[in-house]
Amino acid sequence: MERRRVIRAVVIILATIALTVGFGYGVSKAVKGTDAAQAPTKSSVVPIMVPGNFTELAEKARPSVVNIQTVKTLKGDGRVFRHFFGNPFGKENPFGGQDPFEEFFGRRGGNGSPEDFRQKSLGSGFIVDRDGYIVTNNHVVDGASEIKVKLADGREFDASIVGRDPKTDLALIRIKGASNLTPITMGNSDDLKVGSWVVAIGSPFGLEQTVTAGIVSAKGRIIGSGPYDNFIQTDASINPGNSGGPLINMKGEVIGINTAIVASGQGIGFAIPVDTARNVIAQLKGNGRVTRGWLGVSIQEITPALASSFGLKDRNGALVADVVKDGPADKAGIAQGDVIVEFDGKNVATSNDLPRIVAATPVGKDVPVKLLRGGKTLNKTVKIARMEDAVAEVSGKESNENKVGITVQAITPEVARALQLKTRQGVVVASVEPGSPAGEAGIMRGDVIREVNRVAVKDVESFVRKMEQENGKKSVLFLIHRKGSNIYVVVKLARG
């Protein structure tokens, strides 16, 4: 009896093994025999999408990557790699106002000595043609009195600056007398997908020809480093010295220029998209400088509160906070409070899109503009002008969502002079009560209120009268003039 139970157990075990092996073999055969056009079944084995190695990719791209050594005369507490050691996010940053780089590098460099000194620094770059033109970051060569370029084969050459563009942090330098140069292939960053594998090559901390790999973590990042922010974020290891080096795709094409990191985090690096850089590089090579289109407006992002105040269905577009008198927009009939949703056939999804699109528009071109005004869609045609160095298209600061605790006073000639006002229209904020709706909205002492709910106020009397009319409303829309710019601010008067 015992013997039969043992034999039965062995038979069951053997049958189970046979079924398991057979099932596994069937799956294996099914996967191997599956047509590429067929959708994978639930039982299919999903391949791991990790490249076997990056050897061929590295061998193909490394001859085009160079090490850049500069000598700069710095004023006292100057910093090397300011894009890495500085705070690209400004005061209002996603790290709560704290400089994300202080944890590793401290608040000040050196001992704070005010004496000038010669500082050697390192960066990277890549060759773009056989005539010796090399792309790098502006902050790598800015202020350099000497620039030396070391090629992958060890040869060294003196380099000169062809042109720089601080607004995009790009620069073009050139070496002469070099033969057998290997230009790198330029790719298309617009086609880049989040999650795609990328490789960074450069000289972190002077370690030449260092290759690191990772993925594209995000696209279109705004880090506050300039008016045309549109960074690729990657977790490929990037460090000081990688600045100006290429970020390449799995075809060996440049899709970005490594520019900045967040030192207090890991795996957070930023690269300028090559599609942004392409036009800049071409202009630097041809003219030594960049010419940009100018619309003549100041814009700000549309918050939920602003969208509600303007009766907008969504937050798409760029809100016109100010229009330069006699500028292109003014001549075309674009007005303060308009929302630009399309420019030259290109969709304006956010306020960050418009400056980049306008800047890339040829000077003198007649451009169709679609905008929203008072719930209606209007079409305008604007002739783009040239942006001068002293005139920049700036985005107004986004106001906080808020809930008025202010005192105001008339704009006297003395106040107008102190605030450098061209007109005495409106009222000046004399004080803001801490914790009040106005304070939470970001209104500050010295702000000049020009409009209340889209109605102009000329003086204290008209301001008080208008505010009385708004009694009982949950929010008020202010047009505020601050430090030469106009911004809209929504003050919530009651909790929703």
Wavefront OBJ file of the C-alpha trace (Angstrom):
o trace
v 0.000 0.000 0.000
v 2.795 2.346 0.950
v 4.637 1.434 -2.214
v 1.620 2.384 -4.381
v 1.385 5.809 -2.734
v 5.063 6.464 -3.427
v 4.742 5.388 -7.062
v 1.649 7.581 -7.477
v 3.470 10.617 -6.015
v 6.453 10.092 -8.332
v 4.136 9.854 -11.358
v 2.391 13.117 -10.385
v 5.733 14.920 -9.951
v 7.029 13.644 -13.294
v 3.814 14.670 -15.033
v 4.002 18.135 -13.541
v 7.611 18.538 -14.703
v 6.683 17.347 -18.176
v 3.809 19.800 -18.419
v 5.986 22.667 -17.179
v 8.781 21.885 -19.650
v 6.295 21.438 -22.440
v 4.587 24.751 -21.630
v 7.911 26.529 -21.497
v 8.959 24.982 -24.814
v 5.666 26.022 -26.357
v 6.125 29.622 -25.209
v 9.678 29.609 -26.486
v 8.614 28.296 -29.852
v 5.700 30.748 -30.002
v 7.973 33.710 -29.322
v 10.576 32.593 -31.817
v 7.947 31.956 -34.455
v 5.921 35.131 -33.903
v 5.637 37.397 -36.900
v 7.072 40.856 -36.190
v 3.826 42.392 -37.383
v 1.771 40.464 -34.834
v 0.977 42.038 -31.471
v 2.675 40.159 -28.587
v 0.381 37.904 -26.537
v 0.243 37.887 -22.755
v 2.375 34.748 -22.730
v 5.100 36.305 -24.919
v 8.477 37.003 -23.351
v 9.053 40.789 -23.340
v 12.683 41.614 -24.195
v 14.623 43.904 -21.860
v 15.284 47.134 -23.782
v 18.782 47.725 -22.418
v 21.583 48.055 -24.989
v 24.100 45.238 -24.823
v 26.939 47.768 -24.751
v 27.837 51.264 -25.903
v 31.227 50.380 -27.391
v 30.518 51.141 -31.052
v 28.626 54.277 -30.126
v 31.498 55.574 -27.999
v 34.122 54.697 -30.609
v 32.149 56.545 -33.263
v 31.560 59.747 -31.260
v 34.690 60.157 -29.111
v 36.995 61.427 -31.915
v 34.664 64.423 -32.285
v 34.678 65.369 -28.590
v 37.313 67.765 -27.268
v 38.617 68.946 -23.929
v 38.656 72.724 -23.469
v 41.047 74.410 -21.046
v 40.703 78.118 -20.349
v 42.446 80.767 -18.296
v 40.266 83.506 -16.837
v 41.106 86.543 -14.762
v 38.479 86.501 -12.041
v 37.442 89.274 -9.698
v 37.992 88.015 -6.181
v 35.267 85.488 -5.414
v 34.755 84.433 -9.047
v 33.656 80.919 -9.739
v 34.601 78.315 -12.258
v 31.713 76.441 -13.862
v 29.247 79.058 -12.732
v 26.441 77.173 -14.459
v 27.237 74.205 -12.254
v 28.193 75.994 -9.055
v 25.646 78.796 -9.340
v 21.904 78.633 -8.863
v 20.223 78.552 -12.302
v 16.784 78.624 -10.727
v 17.079 82.139 -9.276
v 15.372 83.140 -6.033
v 12.069 81.521 -6.898
v 13.092 77.960 -7.616
v 11.614 74.502 -7.170
v 13.908 73.952 -4.168
v 12.120 76.509 -2.007
v 14.518 79.392 -2.592
v 17.521 77.423 -1.385
v 20.532 77.250 -3.654
v 20.579 73.506 -4.533
v 24.346 73.660 -4.966
v 25.228 74.959 -1.487
v 25.181 71.504 0.074
v 28.298 70.429 -1.813
v 30.059 73.656 -2.705
v 29.070 76.156 -0.018
v 27.647 79.618 -0.389
v 30.902 81.295 -1.340
v 34.007 80.070 -3.112
v 37.495 80.344 -1.717
v 38.050 82.625 1.244
v 36.187 85.572 -0.251
v 39.368 87.468 -1.059
v 38.662 90.506 -3.231
v 41.989 90.141 -5.069
v 41.985 89.290 -8.771
v 43.508 85.961 -9.754
v 44.070 83.799 -12.822
v 41.879 80.745 -12.727
v 42.238 77.702 -14.942
v 39.021 75.920 -15.762
v 37.875 72.984 -17.806
v 35.022 72.217 -20.140
v 34.097 70.165 -23.155
v 32.994 70.702 -26.737
v 32.517 68.913 -30.030
v 33.729 69.414 -33.597
v 31.040 70.393 -36.103
v 33.073 70.630 -39.328
v 36.495 69.947 -40.804
v 37.406 73.674 -40.747
v 37.916 73.495 -36.980
v 34.668 74.948 -35.663
v 33.772 73.660 -32.195
v 30.552 74.093 -30.201
v 30.649 74.573 -26.432
v 28.853 76.504 -23.700
v 29.199 80.259 -23.391
v 29.997 79.948 -19.680
v 32.986 77.727 -20.540
v 34.755 80.437 -22.573
v 33.159 83.640 -21.260
v 35.896 85.996 -20.068
v 38.692 83.630 -21.092
v 42.020 85.210 -21.993
v 43.414 81.877 -23.196
v 41.629 78.895 -24.733
v 43.311 75.579 -25.505
v 41.610 72.644 -27.173
v 42.824 69.086 -26.749
v 41.621 66.564 -29.306
v 40.842 62.925 -28.611
v 44.173 61.885 -30.200
v 46.136 64.128 -27.805
v 46.918 67.023 -30.155
v 46.524 70.500 -28.633
v 45.636 73.782 -30.348
v 44.992 77.385 -29.357
v 41.419 78.434 -30.042
v 39.682 81.736 -30.645
v 36.077 82.734 -30.017
v 33.992 83.078 -33.173
v 30.854 84.188 -31.355
v 28.919 83.816 -28.110
v 25.243 83.853 -27.205
v 24.689 84.282 -23.454
v 20.900 83.990 -23.799
v 21.165 80.326 -24.795
v 24.580 79.733 -23.168
v 26.119 78.646 -26.465
v 29.462 79.579 -28.007
v 31.359 78.750 -31.166
v 35.163 78.605 -31.093
v 37.694 77.652 -33.770
v 41.084 75.994 -34.008
v 43.308 76.448 -37.057
v 45.922 74.248 -38.650
v 44.355 70.963 -37.521
v 44.017 68.153 -40.038
v 42.014 64.938 -40.040
v 39.230 66.343 -37.903
v 36.123 64.221 -37.347
v 32.910 66.262 -37.242
v 30.054 64.812 -35.242
v 26.630 64.200 -36.783
v 23.827 66.482 -35.668
v 20.516 64.813 -34.842
v 16.949 65.962 -34.220
v 15.963 66.661 -30.628
v 12.276 67.208 -31.447
v 12.006 63.504 -32.281
v 13.561 62.530 -28.956
v 11.249 60.586 -26.667
v 11.236 60.542 -22.882
v 12.764 57.238 -21.799
v 15.143 57.047 -24.777
v 18.716 55.981 -24.093
v 21.348 58.720 -24.397
v 25.093 58.954 -23.867
v 27.106 61.922 -22.533
v 30.766 62.366 -23.447
v 33.070 64.977 -21.942
v 35.746 65.811 -19.409
v 34.172 65.796 -15.943
v 36.719 67.119 -13.431
v 39.311 66.975 -16.232
v 38.863 63.235 -16.833
v 38.962 63.374 -20.619
v 36.777 61.264 -22.909
v 34.532 60.036 -20.122
v 31.471 58.190 -21.405
v 28.296 57.904 -19.307
v 24.863 56.568 -20.238
v 21.301 57.119 -19.089
v 17.861 57.976 -20.365
v 15.940 61.112 -21.237
v 14.116 61.934 -17.991
v 12.023 64.837 -19.347
v 11.833 67.444 -22.104
v 11.031 71.155 -22.091
v 12.420 71.807 -18.614
v 12.432 75.458 -17.461
v 15.235 76.074 -14.960
v 15.340 79.885 -14.989
v 18.740 80.238 -16.639
v 17.563 82.459 -19.496
v 14.621 83.661 -21.599
v 14.735 80.652 -23.922
v 14.855 77.760 -21.468
v 13.832 74.470 -23.029
v 16.145 71.856 -21.565
v 16.402 68.113 -21.981
v 16.675 66.471 -18.568
v 18.736 63.301 -18.320
v 19.987 60.950 -15.643
v 23.188 60.236 -17.571
v 25.997 61.169 -15.181
v 27.034 64.801 -15.785
v 29.537 66.726 -13.665
v 31.561 69.959 -13.776
v 33.721 69.709 -16.888
v 30.974 68.093 -18.955
v 29.781 71.586 -19.886
v 29.622 71.989 -23.661
v 29.995 68.297 -24.374
v 27.511 66.356 -26.506
v 24.520 64.328 -25.422
v 24.045 61.738 -28.168
v 21.335 59.290 -29.152
v 21.750 55.632 -30.014
v 22.592 56.552 -33.627
v 25.637 58.518 -32.486
v 23.978 61.860 -33.301
v 24.121 64.941 -31.088
v 20.693 65.725 -29.680
v 21.797 68.048 -26.867
v 24.637 70.123 -25.395
v 25.287 69.311 -21.725
v 24.960 72.507 -19.707
v 23.843 72.270 -16.084
v 23.262 69.976 -13.123
v 21.546 70.046 -9.763
v 24.396 69.177 -7.430
v 22.177 68.460 -4.429
v 20.462 65.674 -6.346
v 21.612 62.664 -8.271
v 20.886 61.928 -11.892
v 19.526 65.391 -12.690
v 21.381 66.970 -15.608
v 20.260 69.376 -18.305
v 21.178 69.730 -21.978
v 20.301 72.364 -24.572
v 18.300 70.710 -27.390
v 20.237 70.603 -30.635
v 17.222 71.996 -32.494
v 17.538 75.140 -30.362
v 21.276 75.273 -30.911
v 21.277 74.683 -34.677
v 20.101 78.177 -35.686
v 22.285 79.838 -33.049
v 25.390 77.978 -34.251
v 24.683 78.889 -37.888
v 24.328 82.590 -37.014
v 27.465 82.615 -34.870
v 29.406 81.009 -37.700
v 28.064 83.429 -40.315
v 27.890 86.694 -38.349
v 29.611 86.151 -35.028
v 26.397 87.159 -33.275
v 22.741 86.155 -33.066
v 19.903 88.268 -34.450
v 16.490 87.606 -32.972
v 12.973 88.638 -33.771
v 11.193 91.075 -31.443
v 7.457 91.342 -30.840
v 7.447 94.120 -28.257
v 5.383 92.614 -25.453
v 5.881 91.443 -21.894
v 4.070 88.243 -21.084
v 3.192 86.114 -18.103
v 1.914 82.640 -17.450
v -1.803 82.053 -17.079
v -2.559 80.757 -13.595
v -5.899 79.128 -12.775
v -6.916 82.344 -11.008
v -6.002 84.476 -14.032
v -7.834 82.100 -16.362
v -10.944 82.507 -14.226
v -10.607 86.295 -14.087
v -10.248 86.564 -17.866
v -13.027 84.056 -18.552
v -10.703 81.603 -20.287
v -11.666 77.974 -20.831
v -8.128 76.757 -20.183
v -4.610 77.983 -19.378
v -3.232 77.699 -22.916
v -1.424 80.691 -24.405
v 0.645 83.648 -23.235
v -1.014 86.553 -21.404
v 0.130 89.979 -22.656
v 0.951 91.971 -19.531
v 2.420 94.980 -21.331
v 2.886 96.278 -24.877
v 5.827 98.446 -25.904
v 4.535 101.679 -27.404
v 5.107 101.858 -31.167
v 6.563 98.355 -31.116
v 5.554 95.624 -33.593
v 2.718 94.304 -31.419
v 1.381 97.811 -30.715
v 1.345 98.650 -34.431
v -0.465 95.380 -35.168
v -3.221 96.127 -32.649
v -2.204 93.621 -29.976
v -3.294 94.958 -26.602
v -2.626 94.472 -22.924
v -4.729 91.595 -21.604
v -4.780 89.692 -24.898
v -3.912 86.010 -24.813
v -1.716 84.869 -27.698
v -2.547 81.270 -28.559
v -0.917 80.908 -31.973
v 2.072 82.616 -33.591
v 3.159 82.090 -37.217
v 1.109 78.912 -37.392
v 2.734 77.477 -34.266
v 0.712 76.641 -31.196
v 1.546 78.658 -28.058
v 0.757 76.215 -25.292
v 2.420 78.186 -22.485
v 4.061 81.564 -21.972
v 7.461 79.880 -22.250
v 6.800 78.905 -25.862
v 6.282 82.417 -27.245
v 9.738 83.973 -26.634
v 11.469 81.042 -28.343
v 9.166 81.129 -31.361
v 9.413 84.908 -31.755
v 13.203 84.916 -31.349
v 13.599 82.373 -34.153
v 11.382 84.379 -36.534
v 13.231 86.283 -39.314
v 13.341 90.043 -38.904
v 10.910 91.796 -41.249
v 8.597 88.822 -41.680
v 4.826 89.420 -41.597
v 3.485 86.902 -39.113
v -0.132 85.862 -38.469
v -1.069 85.931 -34.783
v -4.173 84.370 -33.273
v -5.296 85.756 -29.927
v -8.189 85.753 -27.471
v -9.785 89.000 -26.324
v -12.956 89.295 -24.283
v -14.049 85.786 -25.168
v -13.542 86.279 -28.919
v -10.847 84.956 -31.237
v -9.041 87.640 -33.240
v -6.426 87.411 -35.986
v -3.678 89.992 -36.354
v -0.650 90.367 -38.610
v 2.565 91.676 -37.096
v 5.832 92.642 -38.798
v 8.672 91.300 -36.685
v 11.425 93.757 -35.751
v 14.996 93.164 -34.650
v 15.613 92.616 -30.968
v 18.258 95.008 -29.755
v 20.593 94.025 -26.936
v 18.925 96.525 -24.612
v 15.443 95.203 -25.380
v 14.478 91.717 -24.321
v 11.209 89.825 -24.412
v 10.675 88.971 -20.779
v 8.111 86.852 -19.022
v 6.324 88.493 -16.136
v 6.493 86.631 -12.873
v 3.681 84.286 -12.115
v 1.743 85.580 -9.159
v 0.775 83.334 -6.317
v -2.812 82.183 -5.984
v -4.230 84.262 -3.256
v -7.355 85.215 -1.168
v -6.870 93.331 0.489
v -4.825 94.501 3.272
v -3.108 97.462 1.664
v -2.861 101.194 2.076
v -2.356 103.312 -0.994
v -1.319 106.882 -1.651
v -1.259 109.308 -4.551
v 1.678 109.296 -6.931
v 3.297 112.647 -6.210
v 6.066 114.064 -8.409
v 8.544 112.970 -5.722
v 7.181 109.397 -5.727
v 7.214 109.317 -9.512
v 10.880 110.339 -9.533
v 11.795 107.820 -6.862
v 10.080 104.971 -8.704
v 11.224 106.265 -12.120
v 7.650 106.412 -13.401
v 6.873 107.990 -16.759
v 3.264 108.679 -15.775
v 1.484 109.458 -12.503
v -1.581 107.412 -13.394
v -2.665 104.980 -10.688
v -1.893 104.625 -6.984
v 1.214 103.425 -5.181
v 1.054 100.758 -2.496
v 2.298 102.335 0.737
v 2.081 99.213 2.893
v 0.952 95.595 2.806
v -0.439 93.849 5.854
v 1.425 90.601 6.572
v -0.708 87.544 5.900
v -3.369 89.577 4.103
v -4.895 88.564 0.772
v -2.707 91.163 -0.965
v 0.378 89.870 0.815
v -0.416 86.319 -0.152
v -0.962 87.486 -3.710
v 2.559 88.885 -3.841
v 1.696 92.578 -3.879
v 4.604 94.612 -2.528
v 5.219 98.067 -1.075
v 6.115 100.372 -3.974
v 3.923 98.560 -6.508
v 1.830 100.869 -8.671
v -1.756 99.727 -9.252
v -2.877 100.843 -12.715
v -6.072 98.809 -13.203
v -8.726 97.093 -11.099
v -10.653 94.358 -12.891
v -9.558 95.676 -16.301
v -10.683 99.267 -15.503
v -8.012 101.982 -15.329
v -7.653 103.905 -12.062
v -6.222 107.407 -12.323
v -5.820 108.351 -8.663
v -6.693 107.407 -5.088
v -10.310 108.590 -5.458
v -11.005 106.481 -8.540
v -9.218 103.510 -6.936
v -11.374 103.659 -3.802
v -14.534 104.074 -5.883
v -13.688 101.088 -8.028
v -12.834 98.914 -5.020
v -16.206 99.756 -3.474
v -17.878 98.557 -6.662
v -16.058 95.232 -6.312
v -17.352 94.714 -2.777
v -18.722 91.214 -2.328
v -16.689 89.625 -5.097
v -14.430 86.688 -4.337
v -11.415 88.027 -6.222
v -10.033 91.169 -7.831
v -7.694 91.382 -10.811
v -4.989 94.062 -10.447
v -2.671 95.360 -13.144
v 0.506 96.288 -11.307
v 3.549 98.206 -12.505
v 6.728 97.033 -10.821
v 10.323 97.898 -11.669
v 9.609 98.854 -15.253
v 7.281 95.959 -16.062
v 3.559 95.294 -15.806
v 2.067 92.127 -14.342
v -1.424 90.926 -13.571
v -2.140 89.768 -10.022
v -5.316 88.103 -8.760
v -6.183 88.838 -5.134
v -8.668 86.434 -3.561
v -10.936 88.308 -1.199
v -12.656 85.233 0.169
v -11.799 81.614 0.589
v -13.380 79.457 -2.080
l 1 2 3 4 5 6 7 8 9 10 11 12 13 14 15 16 17 18 19 20 21 22 23 24 25 26 27 28 29 30 31 32 33 34 35 36 37 38 39 40 41 42 43 44 45 46 47 48 49 50 51 52 53 54 55 56 57 58 59 60 61 62 63 64 65 66 67 68 69 70 71 72 73 74 75 76 77 78 79 80 81 82 83 84 85 86 87 88 89 90 91 92 93 94 95 96 97 98 99 100 101 102 103 104 105 106 107 108 109 110 111 112 113 114 115 116 117 118 119 120 121 122 123 124 125 126 127 128 129 130 131 132 133 134 135 136 137 138 139 140 141 142 143 144 145 146 147 148 149 150 151 152 153 154 155 156 157 158 159 160 161 162 163 164 165 166 167 168 169 170 171 172 173 174 175 176 177 178 179 180 181 182 183 184 185 186 187 188 189 190 191 192 193 194 195 196 197 198 199 200 201 202 203 204 205 206 207 208 209 210 211 212 213 214 215 216 217 218 219 220 221 222 223 224 225 226 227 228 229 230 231 232 233 234 235 236 237 238 239 240 241 242 243 244 245 246 247 248 249 250 251 252 253 254 255 256 257 258 259 260 261 262 263 264 265 266 267 268 269 270 271 272 273 274 275 276 277 278 279 280 281 282 283 284 285 286 287 288 289 290 291 292 293 294 295 296 297 298 299 300 301 302 303 304 305 306 307 308 309 310 311 312 313 314 315 316 317 318 319 320 321 322 323 324 325 326 327 328 329 330 331 332 333 334 335 336 337 338 339 340 341 342 343 344 345 346 347 348 349 350 351 352 353 354 355 356 357 358 359 360 361 362 363 364 365 366 367 368 369 370 371 372 373 374 375 376 377 378 379 380 381 382 383 384 385 386 387 388 389 390 391 392 393 394 395 396 397 398 399 400 401 402 403
l 404 405 406 407 408 409 410 411 412 413 414 415 416 417 418 419 420 421 422 423 424 425 426 427 428 429 430 431 432 433 434 435 436 437 438 439 440 441 442 443 444 445 446 447 448 449 450 451 452 453 454 455 456 457 458 459 460 461 462 463 464 465 466 467 468 469 470 471 472 473 474 475 476 477 478 479 480 481 482 483 484 485 486 487 488 489 490 491 492 493 494 495 496
